Every structure is written in C-alpha cells, then in structure tokens.
Amino acid sequence: MDRCASMGQKDSSTILVFSLNCWGVRYMSKHCTQRFTMIADMLLKEEHDIVLLQEVWSEKDYLFLRKKLSSSHSHSHYFKSGVIGSGLAIFSKHRIQDTLLYRYSLNGYPYMAHHGDWFGGKAVGLAILNIGTLTANVYLTHLHAEYSRERDTYLPHRVVQAWELQQFVRHTSANADMVILGGDLNMHPQDLGTRLLMSYTGLRDAYAEADQFDGFENGLTLVLDNAFVSKKMVIPFERGIRIDYILFKGSSQADIHCASMCTTKGSVPGHPVPYSDHEALTAELKLDAHAAPQAGDVQSKSGHFSGDDVAKLVDILTEARTEVKVGIHCAERMRKTVTRMVAMGLALLLLELAIAAVPWLALGVEQAFPHTSFYLLAALCFAILLGTSLLYVFYTMELKSLQGTEDQMRLAMGGLQEKLRGYPVAQPGCTHKKPLEELEPNVFCPED
C-alpha cells in the first residue's frame, strides 16, 4: 500500500479513505491472527484519515486493532449487531461526534447456516466526523453475499438492503457537508442494487472518477491472483469481480473529487499471505471548501432531479419492484409449505396423544407401542411442530418486510411519475417500455 502515498501529496485538503473486508472469521478464516497483525502494521505506516473495516467478526480482533492503532487513529467505534456482530469497525484521525447503526430488515435465512449471513446481523453504520470546519457523514456497510450468479436466492434481500441503505443515507445526510460510504456491497457496478443506491443518493464511485488509478484492471477487488480466492468464487468471470467500493459526494459547502485511488494486488511483499481474500481500497479525496459544488452534488442534496434523472429512476425502481414482488411470491409459497408442515406435525402430535390415552380410557388394556419408540416418536412430532412454527414466524416476518418495501417503492414511484409529468418533452433517458408485471425477474425461491 506504500505506492498509494506516491499518487498524491497529502495536505489539509486531502482525505485518505481506506476500506477492507478483513475476512475475520475466527477458527475458519485462514491465518486470521497473522493477517490482523499485518493489517495493523500496515495501517500504522500509512496516513489514512478514515479506515473502514468489514468482517471484523470478533470483538477481540477489534480491541487488538484499537490498541495497536491508538497512536495513529485515536478515535474508533465498533458497531455491534446480530448474534456475532455486524463486523463493522471504523478508525479515524478525526473526532467521532456521533454514531448510529441501522440493521437491515432482511438478511438471508437462519437455516442456511453454512452461509452465515443471517447470524452476522448485516447493517449500515454511520459515524459523524468533524473534519476542520466541515461535517462529514461516513457510512460503513456490508451487504448479503451473492453465492450464485445464475440462481441468486438472495437477490430480493440484497435489493431490499440497497433500498434501505439509500434511504438511510438520504435521510441522515441532509446536514452533512460531505458524504463518504465504504464497504463490501457484494454487488457488481451494473447490478440493480448498485444502480438503485447511486441513482437515489447521488453518490459517485471513487474508482470511476479517480484521476489516477493503480490496481487490478477494472478495479477488481475479488481476484484469482489472490491466494485465498478460488475459481469457484468468481465463476463465471475470468479474472475476478469488483464488489468493494468507496463512494462519495460533496455539498454546497464543499466540492469533493477523487484525485487518486489504488488497491492491493493479491500478494503482500515480505509476507507469505495477503491481507484478506478481498483487496484493500485507498481513495485520495480532495476537498475545496466553500467552492461552487459540482452539479451532481447540488442535485443530490437538494432532492431535485432533472428529467433524465427522474426517467432513469423510474426504470431502476420498476426493476427493483419486480425483484421484490418475486421475493414476495417466493415467501408466500414457502409460508404455505411450512403451514402444511405445521398441520402435519400437529396431526402427528394429536395422534400420539390419542394413542397415549387408549390405556386410560380402556381399563386393563396395555400400551400397544414400546415406551422407548413411543417417546421418540412424540419427541420427533414435537420437534417438527416447533421447527415449522418458528419457520412460519420467520417467513411471515420476511413477507411483511418485502411487502413493506414494495409499498415504499410504490409510493416513491408515484412521486417520480408525478415529477415526470411536469416535463413537457419525453426524456431520452427513459427506456422503460414494459409494465411491471412483464419484466422478467432473475431470482429463485429457496425451495427451487
């Protein structure tokens, strides 16, 4: 990462932002302790103003980093959520004035334990910093992973997360002079969730706007050149994928642009292993306080969009509603399936009780079943009834969250269409031609 320092001269108007998915699953991730030591040593040498880390699943690892970086990054915060934590940690040279955590309403399925996302309590964390005379809202997040590009069971959940993320950013950044968002979005640049997030918030991609870039081609952050990455992880892409981002925008008080950006390149000189299975990102953001902001910044902060922007949002929102509706359909199917299983478990349990009551009703009649078999069958019936009842509750909650998001999107769509009617000339950016029901979804139900 030393090569990043040579990409620009750091001064008071420069903010160096660092982001890394640390892959810090204790006892499961390879060389976890060694890699956290490497990360801490690297951060001590560099001059990052803001460090955004994901998958710091163990609080012990966070406390280790906090102690190690106390001299270079005296301000830090660890966002706690879920069963094993959100994995989100921020370290800063600037004072953290306030923090806030929002946990996503949907985050996978608890019975998919081998994926583990549900147990992580995925969320977005906000840290409000004072950088000189300016207020910076710094957001850190990690969305649900995509385990199959062709059969993406979690697509509705990730779309809902992207929707909630853009809402959280928009509704909490009204008074901010600058906004910075970093993390592992688990979405490609042209994916629906990425377009939804960036179009609604006006955030700009540091990689796309950097004057200089040093890293893998196309800014890839999960690459085959990394020793921890298997070919299976990036199929069907040849060299890798870009799913880690640093996004930003300014305001009427501060113009901001990305002077340079760099990523690690798999191996680390002098070390036998990389920092993580993801590549680390460093963005050099240049501030020009009290300057005339760029058009996108004024637009995004004021909430006013041009005709092209509104037409684009209509297209994106229509596509998002389609995926959410498919998720609703899948959740309804799964809840019906679980309802039948609940009825079956209840019927078996009632049958067991009837068999147990026979000796009491007919005096002198012995129990027809061996006691051991009888108790085992009763335990099985009870387990089925309990498990399916919990699943019914879970799918009901999932269905309510999906329906609630679809309702929000429908209201937002009405507002956008009302704005679009105010433009007398059809905008060339509007490419939406199919009604919502005719768009083809790209999602699979869990039972498929």
Number of C-alpha atoms within 10 A of each C-alpha: 18 11 10 21 17 10 17 14 8 16 8 9 13 20 20 21 22 27 25 28 24 24 22 22 14 14 9 9 15 16 15 19 13 12 20 21 16 17 17 16 14 14 20 16 11 15 19 22 18 23 23 23 26 22 22 26 21 15 16 10 17 21 12 13 22 22 13 16 19 15 11 18 24 15 18 21 17 20 21 21 18 15 10 16 20 28 29 27 24 26 26 22 19 17 16 21 11 11 16 12 18 16 19 21 19 24 25 25 19 14 10 12 11 7 14 17 19 19 19 21 25 28 28 26 26 23 21 20 22 14 18 11 8 15 18 21 25 24 27 26 26 25 23 28 20 17 15 15 13 12 15 17 22 22 27 30 24 27 27 25 27 25 22 21 24 21 14 18 22 17 10 13 20 16 12 20 24 26 23 22 24 25 26 24 24 21 23 16 18 9 11 19 27 19 20 23 21 18 18 22 26 22 22 21 17 25 23 15 15 18 14 15 21 18 18 20 11 12 22 21 28 26 25 21 15 22 14 18 17 14 13 11 16 18 14 13 12 10 15 23 22 21 19 26 26 25 22 25 27 28 27 20 18 22 21 25 21 25 19 24 28 26 25 24 20 25 17 14 9 6 11 9 19 21 28 26 24 26 27 25 28 26 26 28 21 21 19 15 19 13 13 14 19 16 10 17 24 20 18 21 21 12 13 12 19 13 22 16 18 24 23 22 23 22 19 20 23 21 21 24 26 22 25 26 20 20 27 22 15 22 22 16 16 19 21 14 14 20 16 12 18 22 15 16 22 17 14 19 20 14 14 16 12 11 15 15 12 14 14 12 9 9 8 8 10 10 14 11 11 8 10 9 10 16 13 11 15 18 13 15 22 16 13 20 21 15 15 22 18 14 20 20 13 16 22 16 15 23 21 15 19 25 16 13 21 20 13 14 18 15 12 15 19 13 13 19 15 12 16 21 11 9 12 8 9 12 16 10 14 16 11 14 9 10 10 16 11 9 14 11 18 15 19 17 19 15 9 7
